[in-house]
Amino acid sequence: MTAESDTLITQIQPVLTSSYVQIEDFLTAEEHQLLFKYVLERESQFVATTTSTNEMNYRQSKVLYSFPEFSELITTRIKSLIPDVINSLGLPSFPITYIESQLTAHNDGNYFKIHNDNGSPETSLRELTYVYYFHQEPKQFSGGELLIYDSKIINNFYVNSESFTTIEPRNNSIVFFLSRYLHEVLPINCPSQVFADSRFTINGWVNRAANSV
């Protein structure tokens, strides 16, 4: 076998399809309505988002980090779904240490470029990412789709391939996928630029125990 063919084999990497689970009607109609009212009452408490690398022009949105009145409800319900979710994703079960959550608002022109959620020492125990979508009806924005990229392994690192799955931000649905997947949020078009018309999410991460690696 020639050096040229060795190089060709090295360059051809199999594409690993990224799987996800999307569950409709995550909250009851009453819970959904209360959550939306809660968010609007706390508009002034939302702050601009950042990234762990503090990179400029990589992410634009606003976030509320503390919302105990709803975060416990969300994480408790997520825990009840985890066995079915990991089974659907074909994962082995793992011990859960804690579940992170934050409340995010994307308005006109906001986005989040390609990234993964467990690429640093501080985030390495994140096993699953979840995104719960909610907004008012009728919807006052377009765009904001979640792209989950298929993966390749190059030099022992997961990188995104050219193929991806597009997930619509459907009201009152929740999406689960592996935190190592590369993903992005496409720009939002919200002509009114009114906070109440935003694409809202409760998003976060399910962390496994360190000794389960």
CYANA upper distance limits for C-alpha pairs under 8 A (distance plus 0.5 A):
  1 MET  CA      5 SER  CA      6.97
  1 MET  CA      6 ASP  CA      7.57
  2 THR  CA      6 ASP  CA      6.84
  3 ALA  CA      7 THR  CA      6.74
  4 GLU  CA      8 LEU  CA      6.83
  5 SER  CA      9 ILE  CA      6.72
  6 ASP  CA     10 THR  CA      6.79
  7 THR  CA     11 GLN  CA      6.75
  8 LEU  CA     12 ILE  CA      6.86
  9 ILE  CA     13 GLN  CA      8.47
 13 GLN  CA    152 LYS  CA      6.67
 13 GLN  CA    153 ILE  CA      7.47
 13 GLN  CA    154 ILE  CA      7.95
 14 PRO  CA    152 LYS  CA      6.78
 14 PRO  CA    153 ILE  CA      8.41
 15 VAL  CA    150 ASP  CA      7.08
 15 VAL  CA    151 SER  CA      6.21
 15 VAL  CA    152 LYS  CA      5.73
 15 VAL  CA    161 SER  CA      7.37
 16 LEU  CA    150 ASP  CA      6.22
 16 LEU  CA    151 SER  CA      5.47
 16 LEU  CA    152 LYS  CA      6.56
 17 THR  CA    150 ASP  CA      5.35
 17 THR  CA    151 SER  CA      7.06
 18 SER  CA    148 ILE  CA      7.47
 18 SER  CA    149 TYR  CA      7.08
 18 SER  CA    150 ASP  CA      5.35
 18 SER  CA    151 SER  CA      7.41
 18 SER  CA    164 PHE  CA      8.37
 18 SER  CA    165 THR  CA      8.44
 18 SER  CA    177 PHE  CA      8.50
 18 SER  CA    181 TYR  CA      7.57
 19 SER  CA     89 LEU  CA      6.80
 19 SER  CA    177 PHE  CA      7.05
 19 SER  CA    178 LEU  CA      8.44
 20 TYR  CA     89 LEU  CA      7.18
 20 TYR  CA    175 VAL  CA      7.37
 20 TYR  CA    176 PHE  CA      6.11
 20 TYR  CA    177 PHE  CA      5.21
 20 TYR  CA    178 LEU  CA      8.24
 21 VAL  CA     85 VAL  CA      7.30
 21 VAL  CA     88 SER  CA      7.73
 21 VAL  CA     89 LEU  CA      7.83
 21 VAL  CA    175 VAL  CA      6.03
 21 VAL  CA    176 PHE  CA      5.67
 21 VAL  CA    177 PHE  CA      7.21
 22 GLN  CA    173 SER  CA      7.18
 22 GLN  CA    174 ILE  CA      6.05
 22 GLN  CA    175 VAL  CA      4.82
 22 GLN  CA    176 PHE  CA      7.01
 23 ILE  CA    173 SER  CA      5.95
 23 ILE  CA    174 ILE  CA      5.79
 23 ILE  CA    175 VAL  CA      6.97
 24 GLU  CA    172 ASN  CA      6.86
 24 GLU  CA    173 SER  CA      4.81
 24 GLU  CA    174 ILE  CA      7.14
 25 ASP  CA    172 ASN  CA      5.77
 25 ASP  CA    173 SER  CA      6.12
 26 PHE  CA    132 TYR  CA      8.47
 26 PHE  CA    172 ASN  CA      6.29
 26 PHE  CA    173 SER  CA      6.08
 26 PHE  CA    174 ILE  CA      6.90
 27 LEU  CA     31 GLU  CA      6.27
 27 LEU  CA     32 HIS  CA      6.31
 27 LEU  CA    172 ASN  CA      6.99
 28 THR  CA     32 HIS  CA      6.59
 29 ALA  CA     33 GLN  CA      6.71
 30 GLU  CA     34 LEU  CA      6.71
 31 GLU  CA     35 LEU  CA      6.56
 32 HIS  CA     36 PHE  CA      6.76
 32 HIS  CA    134 PHE  CA      8.17
 32 HIS  CA    172 ASN  CA      7.74
 33 GLN  CA     37 LYS  CA      6.79
 34 LEU  CA     38 TYR  CA      6.55
 35 LEU  CA     39 VAL  CA      6.72
 35 LEU  CA     70 PHE  CA      7.85
 36 PHE  CA     40 LEU  CA      6.90
 36 PHE  CA    134 PHE  CA      8.31
 36 PHE  CA    135 HIS  CA      7.88
 36 PHE  CA    136 GLN  CA      8.17
 37 LYS  CA     41 GLU  CA      6.85
 38 TYR  CA     42 ARG  CA      7.11
 39 VAL  CA     43 GLU  CA      6.92
 40 LEU  CA    195 PHE  CA      8.28
 40 LEU  CA    196 ALA  CA      6.96
 42 ARG  CA     46 PHE  CA      7.66
 43 GLU  CA    195 PHE  CA      7.92
 45 GLN  CA     64 LEU  CA      7.12
 46 PHE  CA     62 LYS  CA      6.19
 46 PHE  CA     63 VAL  CA      5.58
 46 PHE  CA     64 LEU  CA      5.32
 47 VAL  CA     62 LYS  CA      5.68
 47 VAL  CA     63 VAL  CA      5.88
 47 VAL  CA     64 LEU  CA      7.10
 48 ALA  CA     60 GLN  CA      7.85
 48 ALA  CA     61 SER  CA      6.55
 48 ALA  CA     62 LYS  CA      4.96
 48 ALA  CA     63 VAL  CA      6.78
 49 THR  CA     59 ARG  CA      7.60
 49 THR  CA     60 GLN  CA      6.99
 49 THR  CA     61 SER  CA      6.17
 49 THR  CA     62 LYS  CA      5.82
 49 THR  CA     63 VAL  CA      6.40
 50 THR  CA     54 ASN  CA      6.56
 50 THR  CA     55 GLU  CA      8.39
 50 THR  CA     59 ARG  CA      7.28
 50 THR  CA     60 GLN  CA      8.40
 51 THR  CA     55 GLU  CA      6.95
 51 THR  CA     58 TYR  CA      8.28
 51 THR  CA     59 ARG  CA      7.65
 58 TYR  CA    111 TYR  CA      8.36
 58 TYR  CA    112 PHE  CA      6.56
 58 TYR  CA    113 LYS  CA      6.10
 59 ARG  CA    110 ASN  CA      7.86
 59 ARG  CA    111 TYR  CA      6.21
 59 ARG  CA    112 PHE  CA      4.85
 59 ARG  CA    113 LYS  CA      6.88
 60 GLN  CA    106 HIS  CA      8.07
 60 GLN  CA    109 GLY  CA      8.42
 60 GLN  CA    110 ASN  CA      5.29
 60 GLN  CA    111 TYR  CA      5.87
 60 GLN  CA    112 PHE  CA      6.89
 61 SER  CA    104 THR  CA      7.45
 61 SER  CA    105 ALA  CA      6.40
 61 SER  CA    106 HIS  CA      5.45
 61 SER  CA    107 ASN  CA      7.48
 61 SER  CA    110 ASN  CA      6.05
 61 SER  CA    111 TYR  CA      7.40
 62 LYS  CA    104 THR  CA      6.19
 62 LYS  CA    105 ALA  CA      5.68
 62 LYS  CA    106 HIS  CA      7.13
 63 VAL  CA    102 GLN  CA      7.35
 63 VAL  CA    103 LEU  CA      6.01
 63 VAL  CA    104 THR  CA      4.83
 63 VAL  CA    105 ALA  CA      6.69
 64 LEU  CA    102 GLN  CA      6.62
 64 LEU  CA    103 LEU  CA      5.52
 64 LEU  CA    104 THR  CA      6.86
 65 TYR  CA    101 SER  CA      8.02
 65 TYR  CA    102 GLN  CA      5.45
 65 TYR  CA    103 LEU  CA      6.85
 66 SER  CA    102 GLN  CA      7.60
 67 PHE  CA     71 SER  CA      6.38
 67 PHE  CA    102 GLN  CA      8.40
 67 PHE  CA    103 LEU  CA      8.24
 68 PRO  CA     72 GLU  CA      6.72
 69 GLU  CA     73 LEU  CA      8.14
 70 PHE  CA     74 ILE  CA      6.74
 71 SER  CA     75 THR  CA      6.59
 71 SER  CA    101 SER  CA      7.14
 71 SER  CA    102 GLN  CA      8.48
 72 GLU  CA     76 THR  CA      6.44
 73 LEU  CA     77 ARG  CA      6.74
 74 ILE  CA     78 ILE  CA      6.66
 75 THR  CA     79 LYS  CA      6.66
 75 THR  CA     99 ILE  CA      6.98
 75 THR  CA    101 SER  CA      8.29
 76 THR  CA     80 SER  CA      7.10
 77 ARG  CA     81 LEU  CA      7.09
 78 ILE  CA     82 ILE  CA      6.70
 81 LEU  CA     85 VAL  CA      6.62
 82 ILE  CA     86 ILE  CA      6.51
 83 PRO  CA     87 ASN  CA      6.71
 83 PRO  CA     93 SER  CA      7.83
 84 ASP  CA     88 SER  CA      6.60
 85 VAL  CA     89 LEU  CA      6.70
 85 VAL  CA    176 PHE  CA      7.90
 86 ILE  CA     90 GLY  CA      6.52
 86 ILE  CA     91 LEU  CA      5.56
 86 ILE  CA     92 PRO  CA      7.47
 86 ILE  CA     93 SER  CA      7.27
 87 ASN  CA     91 LEU  CA      6.49
 87 ASN  CA     92 PRO  CA      8.00
 87 ASN  CA     93 SER  CA      8.50
 89 LEU  CA    177 PHE  CA      8.36
 94 PHE  CA    208 ARG  CA      6.84
 94 PHE  CA    209 ALA  CA      8.20
 94 PHE  CA    212 SER  CA      7.34
 95 PRO  CA    208 ARG  CA      6.02
 95 PRO  CA    209 ALA  CA      6.24
 95 PRO  CA    212 SER  CA      7.68
 96 ILE  CA    206 VAL  CA      7.42
 96 ILE  CA    207 ASN  CA      6.25
 96 ILE  CA    208 ARG  CA      5.03
 96 ILE  CA    209 ALA  CA      6.48
 97 THR  CA    206 VAL  CA      8.49
 97 THR  CA    207 ASN  CA      6.27
 97 THR  CA    208 ARG  CA      6.00
 97 THR  CA    209 ALA  CA      5.93
 98 TYR  CA    206 VAL  CA      6.91
 98 TYR  CA    207 ASN  CA      6.06
 98 TYR  CA    208 ARG  CA      8.00
 99 ILE  CA    204 GLY  CA      7.60
 99 ILE  CA    205 TRP  CA      6.16
 99 ILE  CA    206 VAL  CA      5.09
 99 ILE  CA    207 ASN  CA      6.49
100 GLU  CA    204 GLY  CA      5.50
100 GLU  CA    205 TRP  CA      5.64
100 GLU  CA    206 VAL  CA      7.09
100 GLU  CA    207 ASN  CA      8.34
101 SER  CA    202 ILE  CA      7.08
101 SER  CA    203 ASN  CA      6.09
101 SER  CA    204 GLY  CA      4.74
101 SER  CA    205 TRP  CA      7.30
102 GLN  CA    202 ILE  CA      6.13
102 GLN  CA    203 ASN  CA      6.08
102 GLN  CA    204 GLY  CA      6.63
103 LEU  CA    200 PHE  CA      7.88
103 LEU  CA    201 THR  CA      6.29
103 LEU  CA    202 ILE  CA      4.96
103 LEU  CA    203 ASN  CA      6.93
104 THR  CA    200 PHE  CA      6.22
104 THR  CA    201 THR  CA      5.70
104 THR  CA    202 ILE  CA      6.72
104 THR  CA    203 ASN  CA      7.85
105 ALA  CA    195 PHE  CA      8.45
105 ALA  CA    198 SER  CA      6.44
105 ALA  CA    199 ARG  CA      6.30
105 ALA  CA    200 PHE  CA      5.11
105 ALA  CA    201 THR  CA      7.06
106 HIS  CA    110 ASN  CA      5.99
106 HIS  CA    111 TYR  CA      7.74
106 HIS  CA    144 GLY  CA      8.46
106 HIS  CA    188 ILE  CA      7.41
106 HIS  CA    198 SER  CA      6.02
106 HIS  CA    199 ARG  CA      5.58
106 HIS  CA    200 PHE  CA      6.86
107 ASN  CA    188 ILE  CA      6.70
107 ASN  CA    189 ASN  CA      7.75
107 ASN  CA    190 CYS  CA      6.48
107 ASN  CA    193 GLN  CA      6.81
107 ASN  CA    194 VAL  CA      8.26
107 ASN  CA    195 PHE  CA      7.45
107 ASN  CA    197 ASP  CA      7.98
107 ASN  CA    198 SER  CA      5.32
107 ASN  CA    199 ARG  CA      6.95
108 ASP  CA    141 PHE  CA      8.45
108 ASP  CA    187 PRO  CA      8.24
108 ASP  CA    188 ILE  CA      5.80
108 ASP  CA    189 ASN  CA      5.37
108 ASP  CA    190 CYS  CA      4.92
108 ASP  CA    191 PRO  CA      7.22
108 ASP  CA    193 GLN  CA      6.18
108 ASP  CA    198 SER  CA      8.29
109 GLY  CA    187 PRO  CA      5.96
109 GLY  CA    188 ILE  CA      5.66
109 GLY  CA    189 ASN  CA      6.47
109 GLY  CA    190 CYS  CA      8.07
110 ASN  CA    187 PRO  CA      5.85
110 ASN  CA    188 ILE  CA      6.04
111 TYR  CA    144 GLY  CA      7.74
111 TYR  CA    184 GLU  CA      8.38
111 TYR  CA    185 VAL  CA      5.87
111 TYR  CA    186 LEU  CA      5.98
111 TYR  CA    187 PRO  CA      5.02
111 TYR  CA    188 ILE  CA      7.13
112 PHE  CA    184 GLU  CA      6.04
112 PHE  CA    185 VAL  CA      5.37
112 PHE  CA    186 LEU  CA      7.35
112 PHE  CA    187 PRO  CA      8.20
113 LYS  CA    183 HIS  CA      8.23
113 LYS  CA    184 GLU  CA      5.48
113 LYS  CA    185 VAL  CA      6.90
113 LYS  CA    186 LEU  CA      8.10
114 ILE  CA    182 LEU  CA      6.66
114 ILE  CA    183 HIS  CA      5.69
114 ILE  CA    184 GLU  CA      5.00
114 ILE  CA    185 VAL  CA      8.30
115 HIS  CA    182 LEU  CA      5.68
115 HIS  CA    183 HIS  CA      6.09
115 HIS  CA    184 GLU  CA      6.93
116 ASN  CA    179 SER  CA      6.76
116 ASN  CA    180 ARG  CA      5.97
116 ASN  CA    181 TYR  CA      6.19
116 ASN  CA    182 LEU  CA      5.15
116 ASN  CA    183 HIS  CA      6.77
117 ASP  CA    123 THR  CA      7.44
117 ASP  CA    126 ARG  CA      7.68
117 ASP  CA    129 THR  CA      7.94
117 ASP  CA    179 SER  CA      5.56
117 ASP  CA    180 ARG  CA      6.66
117 ASP  CA    181 TYR  CA      8.26
118 ASN  CA    122 GLU  CA      8.43
118 ASN  CA    123 THR  CA      5.09
118 ASN  CA    124 SER  CA      5.19
118 ASN  CA    125 LEU  CA      7.45
118 ASN  CA    126 ARG  CA      6.15
118 ASN  CA    127 GLU  CA      8.29
118 ASN  CA    179 SER  CA      6.40
118 ASN  CA    180 ARG  CA      6.36
119 GLY  CA    123 THR  CA      6.98
119 GLY  CA    124 SER  CA      6.71
119 GLY  CA    180 ARG  CA      7.79
120 SER  CA    124 SER  CA      6.32
125 LEU  CA    207 ASN  CA      5.72
125 LEU  CA    208 ARG  CA      6.09
125 LEU  CA    209 ALA  CA      7.59
125 LEU  CA    210 ALA  CA      7.13
126 ARG  CA    179 SER  CA      6.67
126 ARG  CA    205 TRP  CA      6.32
126 ARG  CA    206 VAL  CA      6.20
126 ARG  CA    207 ASN  CA      4.82
126 ARG  CA    208 ARG  CA      6.98
127 GLU  CA    178 LEU  CA      6.50
127 GLU  CA    179 SER  CA      5.94
127 GLU  CA    180 ARG  CA      8.05
127 GLU  CA    205 TRP  CA      7.60
127 GLU  CA    206 VAL  CA      6.27
127 GLU  CA    207 ASN  CA      6.02
127 GLU  CA    208 ARG  CA      6.71
128 LEU  CA    176 PHE  CA      7.14
128 LEU  CA    177 PHE  CA      6.17
128 LEU  CA    178 LEU  CA      5.09
128 LEU  CA    179 SER  CA      5.40
128 LEU  CA    205 TRP  CA      6.08
128 LEU  CA    206 VAL  CA      5.54
128 LEU  CA    207 ASN  CA      7.66
129 THR  CA    176 PHE  CA      6.17
129 THR  CA    177 PHE  CA      5.93
129 THR  CA    178 LEU  CA      6.40
129 THR  CA    179 SER  CA      5.51
129 THR  CA    203 ASN  CA      8.01
129 THR  CA    204 GLY  CA      6.36
129 THR  CA    205 TRP  CA      5.03
129 THR  CA    206 VAL  CA      6.93
130 TYR  CA    174 ILE  CA      7.29
130 TYR  CA    175 VAL  CA      5.90
130 TYR  CA    176 PHE  CA      4.97
130 TYR  CA    177 PHE  CA      7.12
130 TYR  CA    203 ASN  CA      6.03
130 TYR  CA    204 GLY  CA      6.06
130 TYR  CA    205 TRP  CA      6.63
130 TYR  CA    206 VAL  CA      8.39
131 VAL  CA    174 ILE  CA      5.96
131 VAL  CA    175 VAL  CA      5.69
131 VAL  CA    176 PHE  CA      7.24
131 VAL  CA    201 THR  CA      6.77
131 VAL  CA    202 ILE  CA      6.43
131 VAL  CA    203 ASN  CA      4.80
131 VAL  CA    204 GLY  CA      7.25
132 TYR  CA    172 ASN  CA      7.35
132 TYR  CA    173 SER  CA      6.29
132 TYR  CA    174 ILE  CA      4.60
132 TYR  CA    175 VAL  CA      6.92
132 TYR  CA    201 THR  CA      5.70
132 TYR  CA    202 ILE  CA      5.53
132 TYR  CA    203 ASN  CA      6.50
133 TYR  CA    169 PRO  CA      6.37
133 TYR  CA    170 ARG  CA      6.77
133 TYR  CA    171 ASN  CA      5.95
133 TYR  CA    172 ASN  CA      5.99
133 TYR  CA    173 SER  CA      6.10
133 TYR  CA    174 ILE  CA      6.71
133 TYR  CA    199 ARG  CA      7.96
133 TYR  CA    200 PHE  CA      6.48
133 TYR  CA    201 THR  CA      5.10
133 TYR  CA    202 ILE  CA      7.30
134 PHE  CA    169 PRO  CA      8.49
134 PHE  CA    170 ARG  CA      7.89
134 PHE  CA    171 ASN  CA      5.14
134 PHE  CA    172 ASN  CA      5.56
134 PHE  CA    173 SER  CA      7.92
134 PHE  CA    199 ARG  CA      7.40
134 PHE  CA    200 PHE  CA      5.83
134 PHE  CA    201 THR  CA      6.53
135 HIS  CA    139 LYS  CA      7.23
135 HIS  CA    171 ASN  CA      6.52
135 HIS  CA    172 ASN  CA      8.41
135 HIS  CA    197 ASP  CA      7.67
135 HIS  CA    198 SER  CA      7.31
135 HIS  CA    199 ARG  CA      6.33
135 HIS  CA    200 PHE  CA      6.31
136 GLN  CA    140 GLN  CA      8.11
136 GLN  CA    196 ALA  CA      8.00
136 GLN  CA    197 ASP  CA      7.30
139 LYS  CA    197 ASP  CA      7.78
140 GLN  CA    190 CYS  CA      6.90
140 GLN  CA    191 PRO  CA      8.40
140 GLN  CA    192 SER  CA      8.40
140 GLN  CA    197 ASP  CA      5.82
140 GLN  CA    198 SER  CA      7.94
141 PHE  CA    188 ILE  CA      7.30
141 PHE  CA    189 ASN  CA      5.99
141 PHE  CA    190 CYS  CA      4.93
141 PHE  CA    191 PRO  CA      7.74
141 PHE  CA    197 ASP  CA      7.23
141 PHE  CA    198 SER  CA      7.36
141 PHE  CA    199 ARG  CA      7.61
142 SER  CA    188 ILE  CA      6.50
142 SER  CA    189 ASN  CA      5.68
142 SER  CA    190 CYS  CA      7.14
143 GLY  CA    186 LEU  CA      6.86
143 GLY  CA    187 PRO  CA      6.55
143 GLY  CA    188 ILE  CA      5.24
143 GLY  CA    189 ASN  CA      6.48
144 GLY  CA    168 GLU  CA      8.27
144 GLY  CA    169 PRO  CA      7.49
144 GLY  CA    185 VAL  CA      6.19
144 GLY  CA    186 LEU  CA      5.25
144 GLY  CA    187 PRO  CA      5.91
144 GLY  CA    188 ILE  CA      5.22
144 GLY  CA    189 ASN  CA      8.31
144 GLY  CA    199 ARG  CA      7.89
145 GLU  CA    166 THR  CA      6.96
145 GLU  CA    167 ILE  CA      6.18
145 GLU  CA    168 GLU  CA      5.60
145 GLU  CA    169 PRO  CA      6.47
145 GLU  CA    185 VAL  CA      6.31
145 GLU  CA    186 LEU  CA      5.94
146 LEU  CA    166 THR  CA      6.34
146 LEU  CA    167 ILE  CA      5.57
146 LEU  CA    168 GLU  CA      7.14
146 LEU  CA    169 PRO  CA      7.76
146 LEU  CA    183 HIS  CA      7.55
146 LEU  CA    184 GLU  CA      6.35
146 LEU  CA    185 VAL  CA      5.28
146 LEU  CA    186 LEU  CA      7.04
147 LEU  CA    164 PHE  CA      6.72
147 LEU  CA    165 THR  CA      6.11
147 LEU  CA    166 THR  CA      5.20
147 LEU  CA    167 ILE  CA      6.79
147 LEU  CA    183 HIS  CA      5.88
147 LEU  CA    184 GLU  CA      5.83
147 LEU  CA    185 VAL  CA      6.92
147 LEU  CA    186 LEU  CA      8.03
148 ILE  CA    164 PHE  CA      5.91
148 ILE  CA    165 THR  CA      5.77
148 ILE  CA    166 THR  CA      7.15
148 ILE  CA    167 ILE  CA      8.33
148 ILE  CA    181 TYR  CA      7.31
148 ILE  CA    182 LEU  CA      6.72
148 ILE  CA    183 HIS  CA      4.93
148 ILE  CA    184 GLU  CA      7.36
149 TYR  CA    160 ASN  CA      6.12
149 TYR  CA    161 SER  CA      6.93
149 TYR  CA    162 GLU  CA      7.83
149 TYR  CA    163 SER  CA      6.52
149 TYR  CA    164 PHE  CA      4.53
149 TYR  CA    165 THR  CA      6.88
149 TYR  CA    181 TYR  CA      7.16
149 TYR  CA    182 LEU  CA      5.99
149 TYR  CA    183 HIS  CA      6.22
150 ASP  CA    160 ASN  CA      6.36
150 ASP  CA    161 SER  CA      5.97
150 ASP  CA    162 GLU  CA      7.93
150 ASP  CA    163 SER  CA      6.25
150 ASP  CA    164 PHE  CA      5.92
150 ASP  CA    165 THR  CA      8.31
150 ASP  CA    181 TYR  CA      7.87
150 ASP  CA    182 LEU  CA      8.13
151 SER  CA    158 TYR  CA      6.58
151 SER  CA    159 VAL  CA      6.04
151 SER  CA    160 ASN  CA      5.13
151 SER  CA    161 SER  CA      5.74
151 SER  CA    181 TYR  CA      7.54
151 SER  CA    182 LEU  CA      8.03
152 LYS  CA    158 TYR  CA      6.12
152 LYS  CA    159 VAL  CA      5.81
152 LYS  CA    160 ASN  CA      6.61
152 LYS  CA    161 SER  CA      6.50
153 ILE  CA    157 PHE  CA      5.80
153 ILE  CA    158 TYR  CA      5.12
153 ILE  CA    159 VAL  CA      6.69
154 ILE  CA    158 TYR  CA      7.01
154 ILE  CA    159 VAL  CA      7.43
158 TYR  CA    180 ARG  CA      7.97
158 TYR  CA    181 TYR  CA      8.29
159 VAL  CA    182 LEU  CA      7.59
160 ASN  CA    181 TYR  CA      8.25
160 ASN  CA    182 LEU  CA      6.33
169 PRO  CA    173 SER  CA      8.17
177 PHE  CA    181 TYR  CA      8.00
179 SER  CA    205 TRP  CA      8.02
188 ILE  CA    199 ARG  CA      8.41
190 CYS  CA    194 VAL  CA      8.41
190 CYS  CA    197 ASP  CA      7.60
190 CYS  CA    198 SER  CA      7.61
192 SER  CA    197 ASP  CA      7.91
193 GLN  CA    197 ASP  CA      7.65
193 GLN  CA    198 SER  CA      8.28
194 VAL  CA    198 SER  CA      7.60
208 ARG  CA    212 SER  CA      7.38
209 ALA  CA    213 VAL  CA      8.06
